[in-house]
Amino acid sequence: MSNNQPIMCSSWDQDKQLFFTQISGIVGFDDVKTWEEDMRRESKKIPANTTFKFLVDERNYQFENIEVHKFKRDIMPRFLAEFDFILSVLSDEEKKLLKQRVEPNKQQIRCIAIAMVHHDKEKMQNLQNEFGQENEKYLSDMEIATNWLNSK
């Protein structure tokens, strides 16, 4: 992990019905805000009445401090909930609060599967063992994640 410059990007692939987002490097609050804005801007390209798969690349993601990490961790569950996907890692109370905070999905755009990829193999294996679902995977290998999503 020699490159610690922040990288934030998102893209929509209509042909594969795949939404991709990446956040990596040592990130601060402004970087996280930029990442969220980019994710939201790109998600507007997803047509109404669409189902899609979501690939999250957090390889080499590091945070300046724990407050930045807490701030970032709140974004993904809220973003996904807007597309009718609730992460299994959330507590029942967090799920309840999230459902109260998110606007109804009027365009009928639904996320049907997500793969989260992070460089910490042990962490991802633990998350997969505890929270992995048929439509939600925690992985450390981008190729495995991509192949799994392509099979959906």
C-alpha positions, 0 to 999 in steps of 0.5 A: 500500500505505497500510494496513500493519495485519496482516490474516490470514483463511482461509475454506472455500467448499464450493460452489466447493471453494475454500480461501482464505487471506490474509496482508497488512500488516506481520506479525510472529511472532505474526501468522504464528502467528495466520494458521497457526492460522486456516488450520488451524481453517478447513481442518477444515471441508473434508469427508473424501474431497474435492478442493479448490483453494487461493487464497493472497492475499499482496498487501501482505504484508510482514514485520517482519524476515527471520526472520519471513519464513523462519518464514512460508515454512515453513508453507505447504509443510507445510500443503499437504503435509498435503493431498498437494500438494508445491510445485514451488519446493521443492528435492528435499531439502526435498521429501524432508524434508517428506514425512518430517515430514508425517502421512499424509492419512487423510481423503483430502482433496487439494489439486488446484490452487493460485494464489499471488497477491502484489503484486510482479508481477516476482517472481511472473512470475519464479516462474511462469516457473521453477516454474509448473505445470499445477496451480500458478500464481504471479500478481500479479492476483487476478482472473486467479488466481480465474478460473484456479482456477474453470476447474479 
